[in-house]
């Protein structure tokens, strides 16, 4: 963990010197353990990426009924384009408030109903209509749904042919402060190459809650009242009588990144697979903060990468091979939108219909040993019950994630496999410290989000981190995987889940 999060690895940005060092390190470790290459005679799966670097040529200009607004890049807004073009722009594009920007047949919901969005820019809220309400059955209450995720809002805006999309950032609704938007969406952006995005939104991005409030006020609307209306069934888009203009010059190039993969062949059922994942990448270098420009990503996700390496070493050192094959996949470009896991899920090296389960690690508990096991996405599949049984052996109780409004289930790589029908597990001790209690963990977590998450301060910290929690979670993940690897159990999705295993999957 200390090695991967060191300055030598330059923040592990895909398609950089940092990637070369990271991939070489992982391959060397896999060879030393005696893992079999996961892609023929190679430990690498090539992932083609399109990298777009954006230079804003002016401030964002908004014309309203009550006059003009000038927004400063980074401070007031962050935008980019996913099109492979030399220039992207919005020129006096009409602004329309489209609620939460969600289209859901299941919920009989369409925030774009009755309006042609061509030539218009949607202004939408982050999260979904259930957030902040008292009805836990309405869009799952405070638990973020798939439609509440920013990337899904991008997809919906593309689908309706919008010119642009601006998501209103509010920290409690987004789950992270504004500086995370700055560090994540300013500078070079990556996406999977080979996808025609000419008909996607020209400009996508975020606007601060303060500037959104000013926009609505100058448009003769009250944002608070609009939020209430957006939570009401039958909501219709509201034209703000305002226009937005912004221009950016872009340079784009393609590059080849790599997923790193090795496995242990099963002794009895070699064509059935237990899949461990962790993303090796972070966001590289960026604007200096307190003189530091390297975003080392120690917790996110050198911790998960090193823990899955430790788990693979445990499996490799066993005298008796597991009955099923156990695969260890370290994916690229998670920070750019789960790109490496998405690419693998679309181009699997081991058949997904024979993949029993996915166990994903991302940000492993650095606060110390816990009494709890918090499961992200609890209630989705039988993996909850398997993990709960192993947690009980560690004298831990099992609970659902305590911040479901932040949508963590959709923010890490297990989601790519869930969408394909593979039951997943993503959990960690993160609520109730074994010795110091719940308030200590809450303060510890809030401090990390406020000061370190997606910031240069996410450094390896042997002084303030307690690695007992990582060992505890690593052991649990090993135990769950080992149980599945030495049985004929096929976990299933639970009734009422958004996901299902296709009928042709499993024996």
Secondary structure, DSSP 4 states (H G I P E B T S, - for coil): -TTTTSGGGTT--TTSHHHHHHHHHHHHHHHHHTPEESBTTBSEEEEEEEEEEEEE-S-EEEEETTEEEEE-BTTTEEEE--S--SEEEEEEEEEEE-TT--EETTTTEETTTT---TTEEEEEESS-TTTT-S-TTSTTTTS--GGGSHHHHHHHHHHTT-SEEEEEE-HHHHTS-HHHHHHHHSS-EEEETT---TTS-SEEEEEEHHHHHHHHHHTT--HHHHHHHHTSTT---EEEEEEEEEEEEEEEEEEEEEEEEEEE--SSEEEEEEEEEEE-----EEEEETTEEE---IIIIIIHHHHHHHHHHHHHH-SSPPSEEEEEEEES-STTTSHHHHHHHHS-SS-GGGEEEEEE--S---B--BSEEEETTTTSBTHHHHHHHHHHHTT-EEEE-S-GGG-GGGSSTHHHHHTTT--EE-EE--S-BTTTHHHHHHHHHHHHHHHTTTSTT----TTT-BTHHHHHHHHHHHHHHHHHHTS-----BPTT-S----TTS--
